[in-house]
Amino acid sequence: MGAGGSVPDEVYGGRVVSLTRPRWGIERLGFERAQRQWMRDRAVEQRREIAAEGSDSFAASLGSAPVDRPVHVVVVPQEGADFGNYIAGTRNLYWEAGQRLAEILGPSSVSTYLVARGTPAPEWHRGLLDHLVTSAATHVITHIESDPGSEGGVWTWDVPARVLADSWDGTILGVMFDSAFPWITAKSRLLAQMSDRFLGVDICIPLSGELVRGRPEVGPVNMPLSEASLTLVDARLQGVSPQWDVSFIGAMYPYRVELVERLRAAGVSVAVNPHRADAAEDFTSSRSDQPGWLDYMAGLGASRMTINFSRSSAGPIEQLKTRVLEATLAGTVLLTDDTDRTGRFWVEGEEFVTFSSLDEVPDVVASLLADPSRLQAIAGRARDRARGIALSNFWSGIDQGLRQRQLRPVLPSITA
């Protein structure tokens, strides 16, 4: 998420930092130097903002919660109810995370703090702290890259995090999608250095040692999926069978257009963005007017194979793309260029297939098409594994990280 040139500038406290150029800090001051200065600035600004909004008034109540209280996790989604996607079957990670945890622990162990679009920071800061007190929360999980309801424009998480670091014994689980961008990681690094009860969670790349030297974090970890959404996926995939040899879903950069043309020239049927009713085979059209997630899953399921490119838009960094889980869950054979990420969860050659260069893709595709029984076996094994990963990997991965850090776990020992 976050395509290099289209990522907006963001406001970090009072300082505007450009994310349209990921190497901004390196070019101007040196990233480390710029980050240190920003952290010093925020240390002063936090205290001033806390005093101005009165959020420190919750400190005594937060600090008086019984140590042995039951686990209660508060989910703070970046996109809540007024974004129209805080429901099952929409790929909203925070809805899925909360729902899946409620399915495991029971609904009384999970609550949601929803922030309406455009809510002023002091208002949601105080509201969240109040919710943590009244729910006797033990954990908060949130999209730590931006404020809830802000659509990525503002970041003030360090203000309530400062209050929590000083007075609360619970843990913040800060989820990131784009930590390959250094200034995005800087946000979590600030929070991690403020408190050892902050646990970074990255769904794309390894994070241990990146926030505090030598300290374990969590990542990569697969997107969670609830039983509720898995039921919707199964229903949408009923009657879907392969119509094409190969699919590609995503932005159509020129090198991808060229690869599709080469495959088609070799007689391979290729569907580009098959979940769409329109033809979206160039960059601009492929990035706009996206259909719903269940239709996207059906598009994947309608091809024998799908191609995944793992490189981050921030640079030459491999990511565990969410499409890996989605493709295997949909029953299509995943062809991917990553050398590390997918193999952490699926078995190479038995549950997915790799290619080392674009030139190699046509031969890999031809080999698989020539052996339909192997193609079907790979898809079946990968789908079986994907169902277990979808339901368990996210929370079990987080729990493993919590236990490794000797922080309070979320899951009972029997399911961790």
N, C-alpha and C positions, 0 to 999 in steps of 0.2 A: 504494500500500500504506500502511496506517495510516489508518484512518478516524477523523477528528477526535476524537470523544468516546470512542473505545474504545482509544486508544493508552495503554499503561500508563506509570506513572512509571518513570524509569530512574535507575540509580545511576551517576554520573560520579565515579569515585574515591570519596571519602567523602561527596559531596554528592548529595542526591536532588533531581532537577529534574523538575517536572511537565511532561509532554508532552501532557496532556489539554487544556491551554490553550496553543496555539502562541505566544500573545503574553505568556506568563508573565513573561519578562524585561523586556519593554517596560512592562508594567503595574506591576511592583514596583520595579525599579531603573533601568529603561532597559536594553534588550538589550545595547547595546555595553558599558555599565558592568558589567553582570552577567557578560558573557562575559570581559572583561578580568580580573575578579577570579577567575573560575573557572580561567583559564589560569595566573594567578600561583600559585594553590593547587596546581594539578597539577604545575607545574614543581618545586615542593618535594616533593610527594608521590611523583612519579616516582622521584626519586633514592633516597628512603627505601625504596620498594617494590622497586626493583632490588637494593639492598643486602640486603634481607631475604630475597629469594627466590634470590639468587645468580646472576641471569641475566647479570650483567656478566662472569661467568667465560667466556662464549663470545666476548668481544670480540676477543681475540687471534686465534682461529681464523677468525672472520668477516673480519678485516682481512687475513689472509694468503692469501686466495683469489687465484689468478692473474687479472690484469686481462683477459687474452685468452681466458678460459675460454668454452666453448660456451654458447649460450643455454639456460637451464633455468628454467622457470616453475613455481613452486609454487602450487597452488590450495588455498586455505583456505576451505572452504564454511561458511556459517553453520549449515546443516542437513546433517549428514553421514549416514553409513550407518545409524545407529540411529533416524533420523527416517523411514526407509522410502521416501524419495523421491530417493535419490542414484543414480538409474538413468535410462536412456533413456526418453523419452516422458512425463516428469512435469513439465516446465517448471522444473526446478531449474537456475537460471542458471549455477551454478558447475559442475555436472556438464556442462552443454552447453559452457561456455567451455573447460573442460579437454579434453573429448573432441574438440571442433572443432580446438583447437590441436594436439592429438596427431595428428589426421588430416592437418593441414598440415605439421607439423614432424617427425612421427614420435613414437612413444610414449616414447622415451628423453629427449625434451626437456621432458617434463611429468611432474610427480608431484603427489600430493595429500597434504595433511596433514589428517587427519580428527580432529576433537575430539568425544569422546563427550558426550552430553547431561549438563550439570551438572558438567563437569570443573573443578576449582578453577583460578583464573587463573594462579597461579604454576606449576602443573603444565603447562598448555598453553603458557605463555610459554617455559619451558625446552625443552619438546619441540619447539616450532617452531624456535627458534634452533638447536637441535641438527640438525634436519632441513635447515635452510638450509646449515649447514656441510657435512654429509655429502653433500648433493646438489649442492654447489657452485652454488647457485641464483644467478640473475641478476635475477629478478623474483618478487614475490609478488603474487597477486591475491586479494582477499577482500572480503567484505561488511563495510565499515568502519563501519556504523551500530551494530553490537553485537558482543559477543564470540561466537566460534564455540561452538555448543552451548548458548547461553544463552537462546534463544527471546526475544531482545530485552530481557532484563532487566538486563544488566550491560554496562558498557563499560570496558575496561582496555587497549585497544589502544595507548595512548600509552606504556605501559611497555616492551614489546618494541620499539616504534618508536623509543624513545629510544636503546636499545642499538644498533639498526641505524643510526640517524642518525649515531652517534658512531664506528662501526667498519666499516660495510658499504658497498660501492660499488654495490649493487643498488638497484632501484626498487620501491616499494610502489605497487600499483595499487589504489586504494581506491574500491570501487563503492558507489554510493548509489542508493536507490529513492525516498527521501522528503526530499530536500534542500530542499523547499519549507518544511519546518519548521525554523525558525532554530536551535534547539538541536541538531538532528541535523547541520546544516551546521557548527555550531561544533566538532564532533568532528574533522571533516576539516580545518577551518581551523587547529586546533591542530597537527595533524600536518604540514600544509603549511608552517606557520611554523617548525616544528622542523627541516624538511629540504627542500631543493629537489629531493630525489629521491623525493618523494611526488607522485603524479599522481592527481588526483580524476577519477572517471569517473561520470557521472550518466546513467541510462537515460531520464530524463524531461525535463529542462530544461537550458538552457545553463548552464555552470558557470564559464567563463573569467572571471577577474577577481573571482570571489566568495570565493576562499580567500586569495589574496594579490593585492593590487591590481596590475592590469596583467599578471598571469601567466596563460598559457594553461592550460586544463584540457580535459577531454573531455566533451562532452555537447551535446545529447542523442545517445544512440547506441542502436541497436536491440538487443534481446535476441538472443544468439547461438543458433543451432540447428545441431546436428551432422548429418552425413550419416546417422548411425545413427538419430537421432530423426526426421529428415525421411522416412526410409524407413517408419517406423512411422506417421507422419501420412498418407503416401500410401496405405498399406494400409488405414487406418481410414476414409479418405474414399472408398475404392472402393465404388461402388454408392450413395453418398449423393447425392441430388439435391434441389433446392428443394421443400419442402412448404409453406412459408409465404412471404408477401411480405416481411415484415420480422421481424427478431428483435431482442431486446434481452437482453443477458447482463450481470448485475451487480446491485448493491443497488437495491431498488425504493423510492427516496425518493418522497414524495407527488407531486412535480411529474412524475416519470417515470410513475407510475401514471396520472395525468391525461392525459399524452400518449398512452399506450397506449390508453386509453379513447376518445380523440378519433379515433385512427386506425381503431380497430375500428368506431366509429360511422360512419365514411366508407366502410366495406366492405372495409378492408384486413385481410388475415389477419396477425395478429401473434402471435409465439411469445415468451413471456417465459421466459428461462432454459431453452431447449429441450433442453439437454444433460442435464436432470434428469428422473427418472422421476416425481417428485412435482410438484405445482403450487406454484411458489415465486414468487408475485406480490405479496407484501408485503415490507416491509423485513426483518423478523425471519427469515422462512423463506428469503429470498434470500441471507442471510449465513451459513447453517449447512449442515452435511452436504454439502459440495461434492463432486460426482463427479470422476472422474479427468480429466486434461488431454486425452487423446485423445478422450474422449466430448464434452468441451467443444468441441474442434475440429470434430467431426461435427455438433454443434448449430449452429455457425456456418455450416457448409457446407450445412445443410438449409434455408437461407433465401436469398432473392434479394438482400436488403439487410440490413445490421445498423447499428444506431445507436450511435455512440460519443460520450460526453461527456468533454471533455478537462480540465475543471477539477479542480484538486487539492483534496483534503479540507482542506488547510491554508489555503485562501483562493482569491482570484480569480487563480490562476496556471495558465496552460496547461501541460499535460504531454503528452509523447509517450507515450501509453498503449501497453502491450504488445499490447492488443487490435487496434491498427492493423495490426501485422505479422500477427497471428494471423488476423484477418478476411480480409485480402487473400490470405494463404497458403491459406485454406480455400476461396477462390473466391466469396465473397459481396461485394457492392458495399458499400464503407464510406461511411456518411453521418456526417460529423463536424462539430463546431462550432469546431474550432481554426483559427486564422488563420495559424499559423506552423509548428507542429511537423511535421505530416504532409507538408506541402509541401516540406520539406527533403529528402525521400526519394522521394516519389511525385508525379506530375503532377496538379494539381487539374483537374477536369473530364474528364480522360482516364483517370485511374486511381483517383480517389476523388471524392466529391461533398460539398460543404459546405452547411451551413445557418447562418444568422445569428441565428435565434431559434427558440424552440419553435413559435411560430405559423407559421413558414415550413415546418416539417417535413411536414405533410400535403400541401402543394402540391408539394414536391420529390419525395415518394414517388409521388404521382399522375403526375407528369410522366415519371418513370422507368418506371413500370408501363405507361404508354401507348406506350413505345418499347422493346419487348423486345430488339431488335437492339442498341441502344445499351447497354442494361443488360448484355447478355452480353459486348459488346466491352470495356466498362470492367472487368468482372470478370476477363476473360482477360488484359488488359494488366497489371492490378494483380498478378495471381497470378504472372505471369512475372517481374515486377520483384521481388516479395516473395521468391522463391526465392533470387535472387542476394543480396539484402539479408540474409536469414536466415543464409546461409553465410559472408558476408564482412564485413558492416558493423561488427560489434562489434570484431573484432580489427584490421581495417584502420583503424577510427576511433581505437582506442587507439594503434596504431603511428604514425598521423599526429601524435597529440598528443605521443608520445615524441620523435619527430624534431623537432617544432616547439620542444620544450624542450631539444633537444640531449642527450637521454638515450638510453641504448642501446635500439635498437628490438628488437622481438620477432620480426618477420617478415623474411625475406630481402627485399632491395630489389625483386626481381622481382614479389613478390606484395603489396607494401605499397600 
